[in-house]
Amino acid sequence: MMNHEIALSKAKDIADRVLAPAAKQNDEEGRFSTEAVDTLGQAGLLGLTLPAEFGGTGLGPRAFAAVTSTIAEADASVAMVYVMHICATAAIASARPEAAISKVLSDIASGRHLSTLAFSESGSRSHFWAPMSQARRTGASINLTAKKSWVTSAGCAQSYVASSLAPDGDGPTTTTLYLVPAGAPGLSVALALTI
């Protein structure tokens, strides 16, 4: 079983061995470090805060903060990927425990699934908590049409936790979160680099 000290030791090893040596070149090339994510997953750190019932370590905010700090000292970009993943993971874990959700959580805990948040939208200014998009109910299905911006890990994550005004919402902050698989029909990622 992983505890706080073991998690921190694993993070330190990854920071020294994988992250720090590649950080400068990855930044210069604008390259997403799949090696970093793979290594964090193999070490069990992608499921750091997930409950043991899903295969996670069940550690809390103290371990999350310590691991993130260690990662950030070596590579701030990877730390941001990690923070968005852990936040998305918490949102997924709070959903109704259906088979599809349980499978995603199991894949996260085993290091095979990276998720992220897709909250910000053009037009909402910096109010990520007040999306402009609204999901539409069509029978038993929900259609989500949204143009998200500033999505960490876009194009590299296996899923996105996307926010939207609820289909039956009655105000600008009546929102719902949706788990959108990276391969969902209609999902596209436009990468924009400004140098």
TAPEMO-V550917 format. One record per residue. N is the residue number from 1. RES is the residue in one small letter. SS is DSSP state (@ for helix, = for strand, . for the rest). PHI is phi in whole degrees, -180 to 180 (NA if undefined). D_LAST is the distance of its C-alpha to the last C-alpha in whole Angstrom. Layout:
{{N:RES:SS:PHI:D_LAST} {N:RES:SS:PHI:D_LAST}}
//
This chain:
{{1:m:.:NA:44} {2:m:.:-85:41} {3:n:.:-115:41} {4:h:@:-56:39} {5:e:@:-65:39} {6:i:@:-66:39} {7:a:@:-60:36} {8:l:@:-66:34} {9:s:@:-64:36} {10:k:@:-64:34} {11:a:@:-62:30} {12:k:@:-64:31} {13:d:@:-61:32} {14:i:@:-65:29} {15:a:@:-60:26} {16:d:@:-73:28} {17:r:@:-88:28} {18:v:@:-114:25} {19:l:@:-76:23} {20:a:@:-56:22} {21:p:@:-63:23} {22:a:@:-105:20} {23:a:@:-58:17} {24:k:@:-62:16} {25:q:@:-67:15} {26:n:@:-61:14} {27:d:@:-64:11} {28:e:@:-62:10} {29:e:@:-91:10} {30:g:.:62:9} {31:r:.:-99:13} {32:f:.:-79:16} {33:s:.:-88:19} {34:t:@:-66:22} {35:e:@:-62:24} {36:a:@:-63:23} {37:v:@:-64:24} {38:d:@:-59:27} {39:t:@:-68:29} {40:l:@:-61:29} {41:g:@:-65:30} {42:q:@:-63:33} {43:a:.:-81:34} {44:g:.:84:34} {45:l:.:-84:32} {46:l:.:-71:30} {47:g:.:-105:34} {48:l:.:-52:34} {49:t:.:-102:35} {50:l:.:-72:37} {51:p:.:-62:41} {52:a:@:-59:43} {53:e:@:-61:44} {54:f:@:-102:41} {55:g:.:98:41} {56:g:.:-81:38} {57:t:.:-89:39} {58:g:.:71:40} {59:l:.:-80:38} {60:g:.:-108:37} {61:p:@:-60:35} {62:r:@:-62:36} {63:a:@:-67:35} {64:f:@:-59:32} {65:a:@:-64:31} {66:a:@:-67:32} {67:v:@:-65:30} {68:t:@:-62:27} {69:s:@:-60:27} {70:t:@:-64:28} {71:i:@:-65:25} {72:a:@:-63:22} {73:e:@:-63:24} {74:a:@:-92:22} {75:d:.:-159:19} {76:a:@:-63:18} {77:s:@:-65:16} {78:v:@:-65:19} {79:a:@:-61:21} {80:m:@:-66:19} {81:v:@:-57:20} {82:y:@:-65:24} {83:v:@:-61:24} {84:m:@:-64:23} {85:h:@:-65:26} {86:i:@:-64:28} {87:c:@:-65:28} {88:a:@:-63:28} {89:t:@:-61:31} {90:a:@:-62:33} {91:a:@:-65:33} {92:i:@:-64:34} {93:a:@:-65:37} {94:s:.:-87:38} {95:a:.:-75:39} {96:r:.:-58:42} {97:p:.:-77:43} {98:e:.:-92:43} {99:a:@:-58:43} {100:a:@:-65:39} {101:i:@:-67:38} {102:s:@:-60:40} {103:k:@:-65:39} {104:v:@:-61:35} {105:l:@:-63:36} {106:s:@:-63:38} {107:d:@:-66:35} {108:i:@:-64:33} {109:a:@:-61:36} {110:s:.:-88:36} {111:g:.:83:32} {112:r:.:-104:32} {113:h:.:-145:30} {114:l:.:-109:26} {115:s:=:-120:26} {116:t:=:-159:24} {117:l:=:-93:24} {118:a:=:-127:23} {119:f:.:-110:24} {120:s:.:-66:22} {121:e:=:-138:22} {122:s:.:-63:21} {123:g:.:100:23} {124:s:.:-93:25} {125:r:.:57:23} {126:s:.:-96:22} {127:h:.:-88:26} {128:f:.:-59:25} {129:w:.:-82:29} {130:a:.:-129:29} {131:p:.:-66:28} {132:m:.:-90:28} {133:s:.:-72:29} {134:q:=:-136:33} {135:a:.:-70:34} {136:r:=:-120:37} {137:r:=:-87:41} {138:t:=:-129:42} {139:g:.:67:45} {140:a:.:-88:45} {141:s:=:-105:41} {142:i:=:-121:38} {143:n:=:-106:35} {144:l:.:-114:32} {145:t:.:-118:29} {146:a:.:-152:26} {147:k:.:-118:23} {148:k:=:-90:21} {149:s:.:-132:17} {150:w:.:55:16} {151:v:.:-95:18} {152:t:.:-61:17} {153:s:.:73:18} {154:a:.:-56:18} {155:g:.:85:19} {156:c:.:-118:21} {157:a:.:-77:23} {158:q:.:-87:27} {159:s:=:-157:27} {160:y:=:-129:26} {161:v:=:-95:28} {162:a:=:-105:27} {163:s:=:-98:29} {164:s:=:-161:31} {165:l:=:-62:34} {166:a:.:-65:37} {167:p:.:-55:39} {168:d:.:-110:42} {169:g:.:-66:40} {170:d:.:-115:41} {171:g:.:-165:39} {172:p:.:-71:35} {173:t:.:-118:35} {174:t:.:-85:37} {175:t:=:-113:34} {176:t:=:-136:35} {177:l:=:-107:32} {178:y:=:-127:32} {179:l:=:-92:32} {180:v:=:-113:30} {181:p:=:-65:30} {182:a:.:-59:27} {183:g:.:-93:29} {184:a:.:-63:30} {185:p:.:-57:31} {186:g:.:89:29} {187:l:.:-79:26} {188:s:.:-136:23} {189:v:.:-122:19} {190:a:.:-108:16} {191:l:.:-92:13} {192:a:.:-129:10} {193:l:.:-112:6} {194:t:.:-114:4} {195:i:.:-121:0}}
//
